[in-house]
Amino acid sequence: MPSKQSPEQKKTVERVMHEYKHGELRIRGSGPKVKSSKQAIAIALHEAGATNQESPKKNRQNLARTKAKERRGATAKDAAEGNRRGKSAKSGGEPTRAELYEMAKKRDIPGRSKMSKSQLARALHH
């Protein structure tokens, strides 16, 4: 019997089950950790847009939302592995205002607390 899931849906289900297996899967993202494998499967199918409980239109919306979340690195797996793209100088993206402020503080640059991110970068020659 051929599979009814697309490759993107399979990847999403695999990621969610990986999060469950490693104790990272939470209810609604920030709630309590999922303890039931059946609940984890339900969440995986919902995120992948492969559940039989929703309309095809709603399933497509769920898959699109999940793929956007995966692209921006906002999944529990990404957070656990430290893969948040573009959020920090440590991860290779541009530094945040807070990081620039800390650098300015170390160099004792006057007026740093009232500076914007771009002004801090200019003052630090970043």
PyRosetta script that sets phi, psi and omega in degrees:
from pyrosetta import init, pose_from_sequence

init()
pose = pose_from_sequence("MPSKQSPEQKKTVERVMHEYKHGELRIRGSGPKVKSSKQAIAIALHEAGATNQESPKKNRQNLARTKAKERRGATAKDAAEGNRRGKSAKSGGEPTRAELYEMAKKRDIPGRSKMSKSQLARALHH")
pose.set_psi(1, 124.6)
pose.set_omega(1, -178.5)
pose.set_phi(2, -69.3)
pose.set_psi(2, 150.4)
pose.set_omega(2, 179.8)
pose.set_phi(3, -72.7)
pose.set_psi(3, 143.8)
pose.set_omega(3, -179.7)
pose.set_phi(4, -97.1)
pose.set_psi(4, 2.7)
pose.set_omega(4, -179.0)
pose.set_phi(5, -100.8)
pose.set_psi(5, 142.7)
pose.set_omega(5, 176.3)
pose.set_phi(6, -76.9)
pose.set_psi(6, 164.7)
pose.set_omega(6, 177.6)
pose.set_phi(7, -57.4)
pose.set_psi(7, -37.0)
pose.set_omega(7, 178.5)
pose.set_phi(8, -64.5)
pose.set_psi(8, -40.4)
pose.set_omega(8, 179.9)
pose.set_phi(9, -65.4)
pose.set_psi(9, -41.2)
pose.set_omega(9, 178.8)
pose.set_phi(10, -61.2)
pose.set_psi(10, -43.3)
pose.set_omega(10, 179.5)
pose.set_phi(11, -61.6)
pose.set_psi(11, -41.2)
pose.set_omega(11, -179.5)
pose.set_phi(12, -65.4)
pose.set_psi(12, -44.3)
pose.set_omega(12, 178.6)
pose.set_phi(13, -61.2)
pose.set_psi(13, -42.5)
pose.set_omega(13, 178.8)
pose.set_phi(14, -61.2)
pose.set_psi(14, -43.1)
pose.set_omega(14, -179.9)
pose.set_phi(15, -63.5)
pose.set_psi(15, -45.3)
pose.set_omega(15, -178.5)
pose.set_phi(16, -64.7)
pose.set_psi(16, -41.1)
pose.set_omega(16, 179.7)
pose.set_phi(17, -68.4)
pose.set_psi(17, -31.8)
pose.set_omega(17, 174.9)
pose.set_phi(18, -62.9)
pose.set_psi(18, -44.8)
pose.set_omega(18, 177.7)
pose.set_phi(19, -60.3)
pose.set_psi(19, -42.6)
pose.set_omega(19, 179.3)
pose.set_phi(20, -62.3)
pose.set_psi(20, -46.9)
pose.set_omega(20, -177.7)
pose.set_phi(21, -59.5)
pose.set_psi(21, -34.4)
pose.set_omega(21, -178.3)
pose.set_phi(22, -95.4)
pose.set_psi(22, 9.2)
pose.set_omega(22, 176.4)
pose.set_phi(23, 72.1)
pose.set_psi(23, 24.4)
pose.set_omega(23, -177.8)
pose.set_phi(24, -104.0)
pose.set_psi(24, -12.4)
pose.set_omega(24, -176.3)
pose.set_phi(25, -77.4)
pose.set_psi(25, 128.1)
pose.set_omega(25, -178.8)
pose.set_phi(26, -122.6)
pose.set_psi(26, 154.7)
pose.set_omega(26, 177.1)
pose.set_phi(27, -74.1)
pose.set_psi(27, 127.6)
pose.set_omega(27, -178.1)
pose.set_phi(28, 53.0)
pose.set_psi(28, 32.2)
pose.set_omega(28, 173.4)
pose.set_phi(29, 83.7)
pose.set_psi(29, -43.4)
pose.set_omega(29, -176.2)
pose.set_phi(30, -125.8)
pose.set_psi(30, 2.1)
pose.set_omega(30, -178.8)
pose.set_phi(31, -78.5)
pose.set_psi(31, -160.4)
pose.set_omega(31, 179.8)
pose.set_phi(32, -67.6)
pose.set_psi(32, 156.6)
pose.set_omega(32, 179.4)
pose.set_phi(33, -67.3)
pose.set_psi(33, 145.7)
pose.set_omega(33, 178.8)
pose.set_phi(34, -77.1)
pose.set_psi(34, 128.1)
pose.set_omega(34, -179.2)
pose.set_phi(35, -107.2)
pose.set_psi(35, -23.4)
pose.set_omega(35, -176.2)
pose.set_phi(36, -94.8)
pose.set_psi(36, 131.8)
pose.set_omega(36, 178.6)
pose.set_phi(37, -66.5)
pose.set_psi(37, -33.7)
pose.set_omega(37, 178.5)
pose.set_phi(38, -64.6)
pose.set_psi(38, -39.6)
pose.set_omega(38, 178.2)
pose.set_phi(39, -66.8)
pose.set_psi(39, -39.2)
pose.set_omega(39, 178.4)
pose.set_phi(40, -62.4)
pose.set_psi(40, -40.9)
pose.set_omega(40, 179.0)
pose.set_phi(41, -64.4)
pose.set_psi(41, -42.4)
pose.set_omega(41, 179.3)
pose.set_phi(42, -61.9)
pose.set_psi(42, -42.5)
pose.set_omega(42, 178.7)
pose.set_phi(43, -64.8)
pose.set_psi(43, -43.3)
pose.set_omega(43, -179.9)
pose.set_phi(44, -59.9)
pose.set_psi(44, -47.1)
pose.set_omega(44, -179.7)
pose.set_phi(45, -66.2)
pose.set_psi(45, -36.8)
pose.set_omega(45, 178.6)
pose.set_phi(46, -64.7)
pose.set_psi(46, -49.0)
pose.set_omega(46, -179.5)
pose.set_phi(47, -63.9)
pose.set_psi(47, -33.7)
pose.set_omega(47, -178.3)
pose.set_phi(48, -81.3)
pose.set_psi(48, -7.9)
pose.set_omega(48, -178.2)
pose.set_phi(49, 68.5)
pose.set_psi(49, 38.1)
pose.set_omega(49, -177.2)
pose.set_phi(50, -124.7)
pose.set_psi(50, 17.7)
pose.set_omega(50, -177.6)
pose.set_phi(51, -86.0)
pose.set_psi(51, 150.1)
pose.set_omega(51, 177.7)
pose.set_phi(52, -91.0)
pose.set_psi(52, 5.8)
pose.set_omega(52, -178.7)
pose.set_phi(53, -92.6)
pose.set_psi(53, -8.1)
pose.set_omega(53, -176.2)
pose.set_phi(54, -122.9)
pose.set_psi(54, 162.1)
pose.set_omega(54, 177.8)
pose.set_phi(55, -73.4)
pose.set_psi(55, 158.5)
pose.set_omega(55, 177.8)
pose.set_phi(56, -56.9)
pose.set_psi(56, -37.4)
pose.set_omega(56, 179.0)
pose.set_phi(57, -63.5)
pose.set_psi(57, -45.5)
pose.set_omega(57, 179.6)
pose.set_phi(58, -64.9)
pose.set_psi(58, -38.9)
pose.set_omega(58, 177.5)
pose.set_phi(59, -61.2)
pose.set_psi(59, -42.7)
pose.set_omega(59, 178.6)
pose.set_phi(60, -63.4)
pose.set_psi(60, -40.4)
pose.set_omega(60, 178.3)
pose.set_phi(61, -63.6)
pose.set_psi(61, -42.5)
pose.set_omega(61, 179.8)
pose.set_phi(62, -62.7)
pose.set_psi(62, -43.2)
pose.set_omega(62, 179.5)
pose.set_phi(63, -64.9)
pose.set_psi(63, -42.4)
pose.set_omega(63, 179.7)
pose.set_phi(64, -62.4)
pose.set_psi(64, -42.6)
pose.set_omega(64, 179.4)
pose.set_phi(65, -63.3)
pose.set_psi(65, -43.0)
pose.set_omega(65, -179.0)
pose.set_phi(66, -65.9)
pose.set_psi(66, -42.8)
pose.set_omega(66, -179.8)
pose.set_phi(67, -63.7)
pose.set_psi(67, -38.1)
pose.set_omega(67, 177.3)
pose.set_phi(68, -64.2)
pose.set_psi(68, -40.2)
pose.set_omega(68, 178.7)
pose.set_phi(69, -63.9)
pose.set_psi(69, -41.1)
pose.set_omega(69, 179.0)
pose.set_phi(70, -67.0)
pose.set_psi(70, -38.8)
pose.set_omega(70, 179.7)
pose.set_phi(71, -64.0)
pose.set_psi(71, -38.7)
pose.set_omega(71, -179.3)
pose.set_phi(72, -85.5)
pose.set_psi(72, 1.9)
pose.set_omega(72, 175.6)
pose.set_phi(73, 72.2)
pose.set_psi(73, 36.5)
pose.set_omega(73, -176.1)
pose.set_phi(74, -106.3)
pose.set_psi(74, 24.7)
pose.set_omega(74, 178.2)
pose.set_phi(75, -92.7)
pose.set_psi(75, 162.6)
pose.set_omega(75, 179.5)
pose.set_phi(76, -62.9)
pose.set_psi(76, -35.9)
pose.set_omega(76, 179.1)
pose.set_phi(77, -62.9)
pose.set_psi(77, -44.8)
pose.set_omega(77, 178.5)
pose.set_phi(78, -62.6)
pose.set_psi(78, -43.5)
pose.set_omega(78, -179.4)
pose.set_phi(79, -63.4)
pose.set_psi(79, -40.3)
pose.set_omega(79, -179.7)
pose.set_phi(80, -67.4)
pose.set_psi(80, -33.1)
pose.set_omega(80, -179.2)
pose.set_phi(81, -91.7)
pose.set_psi(81, -3.4)
pose.set_omega(81, 179.0)
pose.set_phi(82, 72.9)
pose.set_psi(82, 36.6)
pose.set_omega(82, -176.2)
pose.set_phi(83, -103.9)
pose.set_psi(83, 37.5)
pose.set_omega(83, 180.0)
pose.set_phi(84, -80.7)
pose.set_psi(84, 108.1)
pose.set_omega(84, -175.5)
pose.set_phi(85, -76.0)
pose.set_psi(85, 139.1)
pose.set_omega(85, 173.8)
pose.set_phi(86, 71.0)
pose.set_psi(86, 12.9)
pose.set_omega(86, -176.5)
pose.set_phi(87, -101.9)
pose.set_psi(87, -14.9)
pose.set_omega(87, -173.5)
pose.set_phi(88, -156.4)
pose.set_psi(88, 153.4)
pose.set_omega(88, 176.3)
pose.set_phi(89, -65.2)
pose.set_psi(89, -30.0)
pose.set_omega(89, -178.8)
pose.set_phi(90, -65.2)
pose.set_psi(90, -32.7)
pose.set_omega(90, -178.0)
pose.set_phi(91, -91.3)
pose.set_psi(91, 7.0)
pose.set_omega(91, 176.0)
pose.set_phi(92, 98.7)
pose.set_psi(92, -11.1)
pose.set_omega(92, 178.5)
pose.set_phi(93, -82.8)
pose.set_psi(93, -175.5)
pose.set_omega(93, 177.5)
pose.set_phi(94, -76.0)
pose.set_psi(94, 150.0)
pose.set_omega(94, -176.6)
pose.set_phi(95, -68.1)
pose.set_psi(95, 149.7)
pose.set_omega(95, 177.3)
pose.set_phi(96, -77.3)
pose.set_psi(96, 168.0)
pose.set_omega(96, 178.1)
pose.set_phi(97, -60.8)
pose.set_psi(97, -40.2)
pose.set_omega(97, -179.6)
pose.set_phi(98, -61.6)
pose.set_psi(98, -40.0)
pose.set_omega(98, 178.8)
pose.set_phi(99, -67.9)
pose.set_psi(99, -41.6)
pose.set_omega(99, 177.2)
pose.set_phi(100, -62.7)
pose.set_psi(100, -40.7)
pose.set_omega(100, 179.3)
pose.set_phi(101, -61.5)
pose.set_psi(101, -42.2)
pose.set_omega(101, 178.7)
pose.set_phi(102, -62.1)
pose.set_psi(102, -39.9)
pose.set_omega(102, 177.9)
pose.set_phi(103, -65.0)
pose.set_psi(103, -41.8)
pose.set_omega(103, 179.0)
pose.set_phi(104, -64.8)
pose.set_psi(104, -36.4)
pose.set_omega(104, 178.8)
pose.set_phi(105, -64.0)
pose.set_psi(105, -42.3)
pose.set_omega(105, 178.7)
pose.set_phi(106, -64.1)
pose.set_psi(106, -33.9)
pose.set_omega(106, 179.8)
pose.set_phi(107, -89.2)
pose.set_psi(107, -0.6)
pose.set_omega(107, 177.9)
pose.set_phi(108, 56.6)
pose.set_psi(108, 48.4)
pose.set_omega(108, 179.0)
pose.set_phi(109, -80.1)
pose.set_psi(109, 123.4)
pose.set_omega(109, -177.8)
pose.set_phi(110, -69.7)
pose.set_psi(110, 146.5)
pose.set_omega(110, 177.4)
pose.set_phi(111, 76.4)
pose.set_psi(111, 11.2)
pose.set_omega(111, -174.6)
pose.set_phi(112, -63.3)
pose.set_psi(112, -31.3)
pose.set_omega(112, -175.4)
pose.set_phi(113, -68.6)
pose.set_psi(113, -23.8)
pose.set_omega(113, -179.4)
pose.set_phi(114, -97.9)
pose.set_psi(114, -0.1)
pose.set_omega(114, -177.1)
pose.set_phi(115, -82.9)
pose.set_psi(115, 148.1)
pose.set_omega(115, 173.9)
pose.set_phi(116, -80.6)
pose.set_psi(116, 175.4)
pose.set_omega(116, 179.4)
pose.set_phi(117, -60.0)
pose.set_psi(117, -45.2)
pose.set_omega(117, -178.7)
pose.set_phi(118, -67.5)
pose.set_psi(118, -36.3)
pose.set_omega(118, 177.5)
pose.set_phi(119, -66.3)
pose.set_psi(119, -40.2)
pose.set_omega(119, 177.1)
pose.set_phi(120, -62.7)
pose.set_psi(120, -43.8)
pose.set_omega(120, 179.4)
pose.set_phi(121, -60.6)
pose.set_psi(121, -42.7)
pose.set_omega(121, 178.6)
pose.set_phi(122, -63.6)
pose.set_psi(122, -43.7)
pose.set_omega(122, -179.2)
pose.set_phi(123, -65.0)
pose.set_psi(123, -31.0)
pose.set_omega(123, 179.4)
pose.set_phi(124, -91.4)
pose.set_psi(124, -4.6)
pose.set_omega(124, -177.1)
pose.set_phi(125, 61.1)
pose.set_psi(125, 46.6)
pose.set_omega(125, 178.4)
pose.set_phi(126, -96.2)
pose.dump_pdb("model.pdb")
